[in-house]
Amino acid sequence: MANAKTCFVIGAGFISLLTVSALIKAAPLKYTVVEIADQVMPQLLDETGGKALERGMREKGIEVMLGGSVSAIERRNGDGYGITLGSGKTFSADMIVCGTGVRPNVDFLSGSEVKLANGVVTNDRQETSVPDVYAAGDCAETHDFLSEERVVHAIWPTAIDQGRVAGANMAGDAHTYPGSLSWNVTELFGLASASVGEFRDRPGLEPIVFHNPAANIYRKLLLDGTRIVGAVVIGRAEHIQDLGVVQAMIRRKTDISKWKHMLGGERINYGMLAYETIKR
């Protein structure tokens, strides 16, 4: 790395961009990012949020290529790597960062009595198909809090919540897990990025949006009737610091109809919302 001048990044997801965001502070290399989807961070941001983050990346001098995939990588003797895209375009790089998704490492359980799907299948007590055997965290498949679909949410807050439930039940209590809620907050390329719950538009959901393109600030709250079911935010630290209140409102299924008119401005009185949420 000491003599590297170029870095090629495969994937524009959470792990890849966290790596590049950290590297760029210590190693001022020429960075090229290729992503198979049509936006950066497709698993965490909607299209507008992705464009805002992409703008922040380009302002840092990072080349971004969307809709592309890598078909071959070859080691060049003493001269880094050669990368070939599916389109036939080629690149040379001294370093490669690869972050193209994660999956639970549960192959060692194949053939056992522990049921597997996308991960270790658990019930609402975090118990597996084998009585008194529990799973929690990145390996555990549970249900989504909003959709009830079976999911693996490989994020730290989910691991903590599931671990508490599994541990309590192993100790003889009777706790149940209410379901996973997608929840990611990070700082990338000078921008704070966050999403919680649902973040993509779909029929039946009402978006309430604040967008200041000049300042690269974007916030969208998604409503299902009178309750918030998701949010995505791009901006500065102060724009995401109170997103935990939104998460609590989603979990509590808070009726926000009387405050709906307050949700479209740049600033939201989260203190008042938090008080009303707790009071209920």
N, C-alpha and C positions, 0 to 999 in steps of 0.2 A: 504493500500500500504506500510505502514511503516514496516510491518513484512513480506512482500511478498518476496519469494525467486525464484519463477518461474512465467513466463508469457507465455501464449499460444496465438498466433496471427492468426486469421482467415482472410485469404486474403493477397496477396502480391502486392496490388495496391498502388496508390499514397497516400491515406489517412492513410492506415495501416502503411506503411513504414515511412511516416513522423512522425507518433505517436511514433513508436519504435525508430527511430533515435533520437528523443527528449528525450524519456524515458531513453535510454541507457546511456545518459550523466549524469543523476541524479540518476538512479537506476540500479546498476550493477547486474541485475537478470539473470537467465538462460532463454533465449528467444527461443521459437520454433515457426516457421512460416509455415503454410500450405497453399498452393495455388492450386486451381483446374486446372489451366492452366499448360503448360509445361515449363513456365519461370516466373520469377518475373517481375512485371510491364508490363504485356502484352498489356495494352492499351496505353502505352507511349513509349516503347522501342522495337526494333527488337530483334531477337534471340541472336545475338552477344552482343548487349548492355545489354540485360537481364543477360547473363552469366557474363559479367564484373561486374554488380552490385551485382549479387549473390556472386561472389568471394569476393567483398568488405564486404558483410554481414558475410560470413563465417570467414573472417579474424577477425571480431569483436566477434567471438564466437557464432554466431547465427546459430541454426540448421534450415535448409531449407528443406521442403518436397514439391515436385512438383507433380502435377497430383493427388492430394488427396482432399477429401471433408469431412466436418464434418456432421455426421448423428444425433448426440445427444450430449446434454450438460446437466449435472445434478449437482445440488448444493449439496455438501456434508456438513452435519452439522458440522460446526466448522473446516472444513478441506478443504476449497477451492472448486474446481470444478473437475468433471470428464468429460473428452471429449472422444467421440467415433468417429472414422473415418469410412467412408464408407467401408474401407477394414477390419474393425473389430478391428483395433489396437486402444489401449486406452492410454490416458495420464491423468496426474493429474497436476493441475495448481492453483496457488494462485490468479492469475489475468487472465482475458481474454480481448483481444483487437479484435474487430470485425469490419472489413471494407470490405464489399463485394459488393460495388457499390452504386450508388446514382440514384435517379429518382426525377423529379419535384413533389412537393407536391401540386397538382392541383385538387385533388379530390373534393374540395369544389365547383369547377366550373362545375362538372358533372350535366347534365340536364339544364344547362344555354345555352344561345345563343353563348357563346364563344366556338369556335371549338377547340377540343383537339385531339392530336395524342400521340406522345411521350412527348409532352409538350404543351404549349399554341401555337397554330399555328399562325404565323405572316407572313405578306407580307414584301416586301423590304423596307417599311417605319416603320417596327416594329408595325404595326397596326394589331389588331386581326380581327376576322370575324365580330365583332361588331364595327361599325364606331365610331371613336374618342375614342376607348379603346385600349391602347397600352400595350405591354409586352416587357421586356428586362431582360437579365441575365439568371440565372440558370433555370428559368421556361420556357423560350422562345424557340420555335422550329423555326429555320430559315433554310437557305440553306448553304451548305458548299462552300467555295470560289473556291475550286479546282474541286470537283466532281459534284457540284450542287445538291447533295442529301440532303434530309431534315434531319437536325441534331439538337441535343441539345448539345452545348459545354459549360459545366458548369465550366468555368474558368474565373478568374478575368479580364484579358484584354478584353475578349469578352463582359463581362457585361458592362465594361466602354464604349466600342465602341457602343454597342447596346443602352445603356442608353443615350448617346449623340444624337443618331439619333432619338430615341423616344421623348426625351425632346424637341429637335428642332422642330419636327413635331407637338407636342402638343402646341408649342408656335406660330405656324402658318407658319413655314418655310416648305420647300419641300426637305428634305434630304432622301437619300436612303442608305441602308446598303449593302456593297459589298459582304457580305458573311463571315461566320465564318472560321477561320483558327486555327487549333489545335496548341497550343503553351504552352509548360510547361517547366519550369526551376526550379530546386531545388538542394539542397545539402543533400545527404544521406550517412551516414556512412563514412564520409571523402571523398566522391566522388561527383563531380558536375555532374548532369545528366540533359539532355535537349533534347527535340524533338520539331520540328516545321513542320507543313504540313504533307505530307506523310512520313512514316518512314519504311514501309515494302516493300521488293522487290515484284515486279509484272511484268508480261510481258509488254514490251513497255518502261520501265524505266531503265536507265543506272546508276548503282551505282559507285561512286568514293569514295574509302575507304582508310583511313589511320588507321592502327592498330598496336599498340605496346603492346603486351600482357604482357611483363615483367613489364612495367610501368602502366598497366591497363588503357591505353589511347585508345579510339576508336572514330572515326568520320566517318560518312557516309553521303554523299550528294547524293540525287537522282535527276537525270536529265530526263526531258521529252523533247527530242530533244535538243534545245539550251537554255532551261531555267531550273532553279532549281525549284523543286516542293516539296522538303522536306529535312530534315536533322535530324540525331540523333547523340548525342555527349555524351561520358562518359570520365571523366578525372578530371583535376583540374580547379579551377575557371577561370584561364586564357584561358582555352580551350573553354569556353562557353560565355565569356563576350561580344563577338562581334556577337553573333548569331542573334541579332536584325538586323544586316545588311543583313543576309540571309533572314530573314522574309520580309524585305523591298524589296529584289530582287524578292521574290516569289510574293508579292503583285503587284509589278510593271511589272511582267513578263519580267524581264530583259534578254536580249540576252547575254549569257556568253561565246559564242563560242570562242572569242579571248582570254579569260582568262582560258579556260578549263584546259590547261596544268599546271596551277598553283594550282589546287585544290586538288592535291593528297598528298602534303607534310604535315609535322606536323604543320607548320606555314603557314597561309594564310594572305596575305596582305589585310586585311579587310578595312583598311583606303583607299587604292586605289580603291577597289571595291565600297565602300560607295560613294566616289567622283564620280565615273563613273555612279553609279546608280542615284544619285541626279541630275547630269548633264543631264541625259536623261529625 
